[in-house]
Amino acid sequence: MSSQELRASVSLAGIFGLRMLGLFLILPVFAVHAPQMSGGDNLILVGVALGAYGLVQAFLQIPFGMASDRWGRKPVIVIGLVLFAAGSFLAAGAHDIWTAIIGRGLQGAGAISAVVMALAADLTREQHRTKTMAMVGATIGLSFALSLVAAPVLYQWIGMGGLFVLTGLLALMGIGVVVWLVPSAPARAPREAPGAGPGALRLALLDPQLARLNVGIFVLHAVQMAMFVVVPPLLVASGLALSSHWKVYLPVVLVSFAVMVPPVLHADRRNAGRGVMLGAIALLALAEGGFAAVGPGVTVLAVLLLAFFAAFNVLEALIPSLVSRIAPAQMRGTAIGIYNTAQTLGLFCGGLMGGWIAARFGPAAVFGACAALVLGWLAVAVGMRPVNRIAGQSFRMGTVKGR
């Protein structure tokens, strides 16, 4: 990678990391804290609060991506971070579940994931793009690991309101990274770019290769959110106090990163993205089936979490890289906007699904539903063609071929 590619990758991964750290700090403790709020004893509303972020993101990822194709990536990213911070500060003062839901929704209005990934693709050559996406994915994973360790401790010190304030401050720090550290994208004429035209959305939606990836990211994040409606209470039921959950999460996530590296490098060097993706999906299905089959127990939960995170981290790095390679550069923001819409809609549906199933059928049913979703994804993904190395060669949209 050139020095500018490395700078772009590190700084954009930093933006993702700061924003996702703020988001993830809520995840390990909210389900345990919620009963202290008015209306927080309703598991369905707890699931809605966890997933509201994703629902609003689902409506705004495509408009943000298209806006960035026309008016530039960096201004759109700054606007999104301001909205995310505003939602965090609103949720910090919440004393009832509905205010928390509104705050989480406003957080979701900062729908910049597609724009950040499109900018990362703009600033890197294709042969290094999987590495860049892996850096972003690793930063997200590290943020998740740090949040799992830090959230219970911070919750004891500053409470849920303090955690939301911290998320807002981290978003504001991200603005500084955008302004001072992230390189500007190469100049081009937006009005002449296909990505700015009215047909870009239709073309990106109709491509079967992209559709398979969009289904996959929906399932991946639905499963993640549904799991964390029930995993923290299961660890508590296994005798592990909330403040000690880091003893499971930290080693599991760190080991999962070590496991992730060889398959990601293999996919990049050998152009084996399809095979690595199918293997990771199969591992994810096995992990969810294992969760459904076993009861509480710290050791067995830790082993299954390791399998889950190993698969999750590989897929989180690989899928956006494949999207960026399939979509032409001029409409990359639109294509990644659709991808991120599927991702964040998965967050909302997963939170809602997890809360509803857990309230009526218990944790094992949540994991069983997750396993069924992953197996459905595997059936869809099997039909995907290998992605060519040269950008645009595998892109087929109706009668549009190549670039």
C-alpha positions as CSV (number, residue, x, y, z in Angstrom):
1,M,0.0,0.0,0.0
2,S,1.2,3.5,-0.7
3,S,1.5,6.0,2.2
4,Q,-1.7,7.7,1.2
5,E,-3.6,4.4,1.0
6,L,-2.3,3.5,4.4
7,R,-3.3,6.9,5.8
8,A,-6.7,6.6,4.3
9,S,-7.2,3.1,5.6
10,V,-6.1,3.9,9.1
11,S,-8.0,7.2,9.4
12,L,-11.3,5.8,8.0
13,A,-11.0,2.7,10.1
14,G,-10.5,5.2,13.0
15,I,-13.8,6.9,12.2
16,F,-15.6,3.6,12.1
17,G,-13.9,2.6,15.3
18,L,-14.9,5.7,17.2
19,R,-18.4,5.6,16.0
20,M,-18.9,1.9,16.5
21,L,-17.2,1.9,20.0
22,G,-19.9,4.4,21.0
23,L,-22.6,2.2,19.6
24,F,-21.2,-1.0,21.0
25,L,-20.7,0.4,24.5
26,I,-24.5,0.2,24.9
27,L,-25.0,-3.3,23.6
28,P,-23.6,-5.4,26.5
29,V,-25.4,-3.6,29.3
30,F,-28.6,-2.2,27.9
31,A,-30.7,-5.3,28.2
32,V,-29.6,-5.6,31.9
33,H,-30.2,-1.9,32.6
34,A,-33.5,-1.6,30.8
35,P,-35.8,-2.9,33.7
36,Q,-34.7,0.2,35.7
37,M,-36.4,2.4,33.0
38,S,-40.1,3.0,32.7
39,G,-41.4,0.4,30.3
40,G,-38.0,-1.3,30.2
41,D,-39.4,-4.6,31.5
42,N,-40.9,-5.3,28.1
43,L,-38.4,-7.4,26.2
44,I,-40.0,-6.5,22.9
45,L,-39.4,-2.8,23.5
46,V,-35.9,-3.5,24.7
47,G,-35.3,-5.2,21.3
48,V,-36.8,-2.2,19.5
49,A,-34.5,0.1,21.4
50,L,-31.5,-2.0,20.4
51,G,-32.7,-2.2,16.8
52,A,-34.1,1.3,16.3
53,Y,-30.7,2.5,15.2
54,G,-30.8,0.0,12.4
55,L,-34.3,0.8,11.2
56,V,-33.6,4.5,10.7
57,Q,-30.2,3.7,9.1
58,A,-32.1,1.4,6.7
59,F,-34.1,4.3,5.3
60,L,-31.1,6.7,5.1
61,Q,-28.1,4.7,3.9
62,I,-29.1,4.9,0.2
63,P,-29.9,8.7,0.3
64,F,-26.6,9.3,2.1
65,G,-24.7,7.1,-0.4
66,M,-26.3,8.8,-3.4
67,A,-25.7,12.3,-1.9
68,S,-22.0,11.4,-1.5
69,D,-21.8,10.3,-5.1
70,R,-23.1,13.8,-6.1
71,W,-21.7,16.2,-3.5
72,G,-18.7,14.4,-2.1
73,R,-18.0,12.0,0.7
74,K,-16.5,14.1,3.5
75,P,-19.3,16.7,3.9
76,V,-21.9,13.9,4.1
77,I,-19.8,12.1,6.7
78,V,-19.6,15.2,8.9
79,I,-23.3,15.7,8.8
80,G,-23.9,12.1,9.8
81,L,-21.6,12.3,12.8
82,V,-23.4,15.4,14.0
83,L,-26.7,13.6,13.9
84,F,-25.3,10.5,15.7
85,A,-23.9,12.8,18.5
86,A,-27.3,14.5,18.8
87,G,-29.1,11.2,19.3
88,S,-26.5,10.1,21.8
89,F,-27.0,13.2,24.0
90,L,-30.8,12.8,23.7
91,A,-30.7,9.2,24.9
92,A,-28.4,10.2,27.7
93,G,-31.3,11.9,29.5
94,A,-33.8,9.1,28.9
95,H,-35.7,7.8,31.9
96,D,-38.2,5.7,29.9
97,I,-37.8,3.2,27.1
98,W,-39.5,5.3,24.5
99,T,-37.1,8.2,24.9
100,A,-34.3,5.8,24.6
101,I,-35.9,4.4,21.4
102,I,-36.1,7.9,20.0
103,G,-32.5,8.7,20.9
104,R,-31.4,5.5,19.3
105,G,-33.3,6.3,16.2
106,L,-31.7,9.8,15.9
107,Q,-28.3,8.0,16.3
108,G,-29.3,6.0,13.3
109,A,-30.0,9.1,11.3
110,G,-26.3,9.5,11.0
111,A,-26.2,6.9,8.2
112,I,-22.6,7.2,7.1
113,S,-21.4,3.6,6.9
114,A,-21.9,3.4,3.1
115,V,-20.2,6.8,2.6
116,V,-17.1,5.9,4.7
117,M,-16.7,2.6,2.8
118,A,-17.2,4.2,-0.5
119,L,-14.5,6.8,0.4
120,A,-12.2,3.9,1.5
121,A,-12.7,2.3,-1.9
122,D,-12.1,5.6,-3.7
123,L,-8.8,6.1,-2.0
124,T,-7.4,2.6,-2.4
125,R,-6.4,0.4,-5.4
126,E,-8.4,-2.8,-5.9
127,Q,-5.5,-5.1,-5.1
128,H,-5.4,-3.6,-1.6
129,R,-9.1,-3.1,-1.0
130,T,-9.7,-6.3,0.9
131,K,-6.9,-5.3,3.2
132,T,-8.5,-1.9,3.7
133,M,-11.9,-3.4,4.4
134,A,-10.2,-5.9,6.8
135,M,-8.7,-3.0,8.6
136,V,-12.1,-1.4,8.9
137,G,-13.6,-4.7,10.0
138,A,-10.8,-5.3,12.5
139,T,-11.3,-1.9,13.9
140,I,-15.0,-2.6,14.3
141,G,-14.2,-5.9,16.0
142,L,-11.6,-4.3,18.3
143,S,-14.2,-1.6,19.2
144,F,-16.6,-4.4,19.9
145,A,-14.1,-6.2,22.1
146,L,-13.2,-3.0,23.9
147,S,-16.8,-2.2,24.5
148,L,-17.5,-5.7,25.9
149,V,-14.6,-5.2,28.4
150,A,-15.2,-1.5,29.2
151,A,-19.0,-1.2,29.1
152,P,-19.7,-3.1,32.4
153,V,-17.0,-1.2,34.2
154,L,-18.0,2.2,32.8
155,Y,-21.7,1.4,33.5
156,Q,-20.8,1.0,37.2
157,W,-18.9,4.3,37.2
158,I,-21.0,6.6,35.0
159,G,-24.3,4.8,34.4
160,M,-26.3,4.4,31.2
161,G,-26.6,8.2,30.8
162,G,-22.9,8.6,31.0
163,L,-22.3,5.9,28.4
164,F,-24.6,7.7,26.0
165,V,-22.7,11.0,26.6
166,L,-19.5,9.2,25.9
167,T,-20.9,7.9,22.6
168,G,-21.7,11.5,21.6
169,L,-18.2,12.7,22.4
170,L,-16.6,9.9,20.4
171,A,-18.7,10.9,17.4
172,L,-17.5,14.5,17.7
173,M,-13.9,13.2,17.8
174,G,-14.7,11.4,14.6
175,I,-15.4,14.8,12.9
176,G,-11.9,15.9,13.8
177,V,-10.5,12.7,12.1
178,V,-12.5,13.5,9.0
179,V,-11.4,17.1,8.7
180,W,-7.7,16.8,9.6
181,L,-6.6,13.2,8.9
182,V,-8.7,11.7,6.1
183,P,-7.3,12.4,2.5
184,S,-9.7,13.9,0.0
185,A,-11.2,11.7,-2.7
186,P,-9.9,12.1,-6.2
187,A,-11.8,14.9,-8.0
188,R,-14.4,13.9,-10.7
189,A,-17.4,15.5,-12.3
190,P,-20.5,14.3,-10.4
191,R,-23.0,15.4,-13.1
192,E,-21.3,13.2,-15.6
193,A,-20.9,10.2,-13.3
194,P,-23.4,7.3,-13.8
195,G,-23.7,7.1,-10.1
196,A,-25.4,10.4,-10.0
197,G,-28.1,9.5,-12.5
198,P,-31.6,8.4,-11.7
199,G,-31.1,4.8,-13.0
200,A,-28.2,4.0,-10.6
201,L,-30.5,2.8,-7.8
202,R,-32.4,0.5,-10.1
203,L,-29.2,-0.9,-11.6
204,A,-27.6,-1.6,-8.2
205,L,-30.7,-3.2,-6.9
206,L,-31.1,-5.6,-9.8
207,D,-27.6,-7.0,-9.9
208,P,-27.8,-10.7,-8.7
209,Q,-24.3,-10.7,-7.3
210,L,-24.9,-7.7,-5.2
211,A,-28.3,-9.0,-4.1
212,R,-26.7,-12.1,-2.7
213,L,-24.2,-10.0,-0.7
214,N,-27.0,-7.8,0.5
215,V,-29.0,-10.8,1.8
216,G,-25.9,-12.0,3.6
217,I,-25.1,-8.8,5.4
218,F,-28.8,-8.5,6.5
219,V,-28.7,-12.0,8.0
220,L,-25.2,-11.5,9.6
221,H,-26.3,-8.4,11.6
222,A,-29.8,-9.7,12.4
223,V,-28.2,-12.7,14.0
224,Q,-25.7,-10.5,15.9
225,M,-28.4,-8.2,17.3
226,A,-30.8,-11.1,18.2
227,M,-28.0,-12.9,20.0
228,F,-27.2,-10.0,22.3
229,V,-30.7,-9.7,23.5
230,V,-30.1,-13.1,25.2
231,V,-26.4,-13.7,25.6
232,P,-25.7,-11.2,28.4
233,P,-28.6,-12.6,30.6
234,L,-27.4,-16.1,29.8
235,L,-23.9,-15.3,31.1
236,V,-25.5,-13.8,34.2
237,A,-27.6,-17.0,34.6
238,S,-24.4,-19.0,34.3
239,G,-23.1,-17.3,37.5
240,L,-20.9,-14.6,35.8
241,A,-21.6,-11.1,37.1
242,L,-22.1,-8.4,34.5
243,S,-18.9,-6.6,35.7
244,S,-17.0,-9.9,34.9
245,H,-18.3,-10.5,31.4
246,W,-15.1,-9.1,29.9
247,K,-13.3,-12.2,31.2
248,V,-15.2,-14.1,28.4
249,Y,-15.5,-11.4,25.7
250,L,-11.9,-10.2,25.7
251,P,-10.1,-13.5,25.1
252,V,-12.8,-14.7,22.7
253,V,-12.6,-11.6,20.5
254,L,-8.8,-11.4,20.5
255,V,-8.4,-15.1,19.6
256,S,-11.1,-14.6,16.9
257,F,-8.9,-11.9,15.3
258,A,-6.0,-14.2,15.1
259,V,-8.2,-16.9,13.5
260,M,-9.6,-14.3,11.0
261,V,-6.3,-13.2,9.5
262,P,-5.3,-16.4,7.4
263,P,-8.6,-16.8,5.6
264,V,-8.8,-13.0,4.8
265,L,-5.3,-13.0,3.4
266,H,-6.0,-16.2,1.5
267,A,-9.2,-14.6,0.0
268,D,-7.2,-11.5,-1.1
269,R,-4.1,-13.2,-2.5
270,R,-5.8,-16.2,-4.2
271,N,-9.0,-14.4,-5.3
272,A,-10.9,-17.0,-3.2
273,G,-13.5,-14.7,-1.7
274,R,-16.4,-16.9,-2.6
275,G,-15.0,-20.1,-1.0
276,V,-13.8,-18.3,2.1
277,M,-17.2,-16.7,2.5
278,L,-19.1,-20.0,2.1
279,G,-16.8,-21.6,4.8
280,A,-17.4,-18.7,7.2
281,I,-21.2,-18.9,6.7
282,A,-21.1,-22.6,7.4
283,L,-19.1,-22.0,10.6
284,L,-21.7,-19.4,11.7
285,A,-24.5,-21.8,11.2
286,L,-22.7,-24.4,13.3
287,A,-22.1,-21.8,16.1
288,E,-25.8,-20.8,16.2
289,G,-26.9,-24.5,16.2
290,G,-24.5,-25.1,19.1
291,F,-26.0,-22.2,21.1
292,A,-29.5,-23.6,20.5
293,A,-28.5,-27.1,21.7
294,V,-26.7,-26.2,24.9
295,G,-27.9,-24.6,28.2
296,P,-26.1,-22.0,30.3
297,G,-22.5,-22.5,31.1
298,V,-19.6,-20.1,30.9
299,T,-17.1,-22.4,29.2
300,V,-19.4,-23.7,26.5
301,L,-20.8,-20.2,25.8
302,A,-17.2,-18.9,25.4
303,V,-16.3,-21.7,22.9
304,L,-19.4,-21.0,20.8
305,L,-18.8,-17.2,21.0
306,L,-15.3,-17.8,19.7
307,A,-16.7,-19.7,16.7
308,F,-19.3,-16.9,16.1
309,F,-16.8,-14.1,16.2
310,A,-14.3,-15.9,14.0
311,A,-16.9,-16.3,11.3
312,F,-18.4,-12.8,11.9
313,N,-15.0,-11.1,11.6
314,V,-14.2,-12.8,8.3
315,L,-17.5,-12.0,6.8
316,E,-17.4,-8.4,8.1
317,A,-14.1,-7.9,6.2
318,L,-14.9,-9.9,3.1
319,I,-18.4,-8.9,2.1
320,P,-17.9,-5.1,1.7
321,S,-14.7,-5.7,-0.2
322,L,-16.7,-7.9,-2.7
323,V,-19.4,-5.2,-3.0
324,S,-16.8,-2.5,-3.7
325,R,-15.1,-4.7,-6.4
326,I,-18.4,-5.6,-8.2
327,A,-19.9,-2.0,-8.3
328,P,-18.4,0.5,-10.7
329,A,-16.6,3.4,-9.0
330,Q,-19.1,6.0,-10.3
331,M,-22.0,4.4,-8.5
332,R,-20.1,2.8,-5.6
333,G,-21.8,5.1,-3.0
334,T,-25.2,4.0,-4.2
335,A,-24.3,0.3,-4.2
336,I,-22.7,0.4,-0.8
337,G,-25.7,2.5,0.4
338,I,-28.0,-0.4,-0.6
339,Y,-25.6,-2.8,1.1
340,N,-25.6,-0.8,4.3
341,T,-29.4,-0.4,4.2
342,A,-29.6,-4.2,4.3
343,Q,-27.0,-4.3,7.1
344,T,-28.8,-1.8,9.3
345,L,-32.3,-3.2,8.5
346,G,-30.8,-6.5,9.8
347,L,-29.9,-4.8,13.0
348,F,-33.4,-3.6,13.6
349,C,-35.1,-6.8,12.6
350,G,-32.6,-8.9,14.6
351,G,-33.3,-6.8,17.8
352,L,-37.0,-7.1,17.3
353,M,-36.9,-10.8,16.4
354,G,-34.6,-11.6,19.4
355,G,-36.8,-9.7,21.9
356,W,-40.1,-11.2,20.5
357,I,-38.9,-14.8,20.4
358,A,-37.1,-14.6,23.7
359,A,-40.2,-13.2,25.4
360,R,-42.4,-16.0,24.1
361,F,-40.1,-19.1,23.6
362,G,-36.9,-18.5,25.5
363,P,-33.2,-18.1,24.5
364,A,-32.8,-21.5,22.7
365,A,-35.5,-20.5,20.2
366,V,-33.7,-17.3,19.4
367,F,-30.5,-19.2,18.5
368,G,-32.6,-21.8,16.5
369,A,-34.1,-19.0,14.5
370,C,-30.7,-17.5,13.9
371,A,-29.4,-20.9,12.7
372,A,-32.3,-21.2,10.3
373,L,-31.6,-17.7,8.9
374,V,-27.9,-18.5,8.4
375,L,-28.7,-21.8,6.6
376,G,-31.0,-19.8,4.3
377,W,-28.2,-17.4,3.5
378,L,-25.8,-20.3,2.8
379,A,-28.3,-21.6,0.2
380,V,-28.5,-18.2,-1.5
381,A,-24.7,-17.7,-1.4
382,V,-23.9,-21.0,-3.1
383,G,-25.0,-19.6,-6.4
384,M,-22.6,-16.7,-6.4
385,R,-20.0,-16.5,-9.1
386,P,-16.3,-15.9,-8.3
387,V,-15.5,-12.2,-8.5
388,N,-13.0,-11.2,-11.2
389,R,-9.9,-9.3,-10.1
390,I,-10.4,-6.5,-12.6
391,A,-13.0,-4.0,-11.2
392,G,-16.2,-4.0,-13.2
393,Q,-15.7,-7.2,-15.2
394,S,-18.1,-9.2,-13.0
395,F,-20.7,-6.3,-13.0
396,R,-23.8,-7.3,-14.9
397,M,-26.9,-5.2,-14.7
398,G,-29.5,-5.8,-17.3
399,T,-27.7,-4.9,-20.5
400,V,-25.0,-2.9,-18.7
401,K,-21.6,-4.8,-18.8
402,G,-18.3,-3.7,-17.3
403,R,-17.8,0.0,-16.8
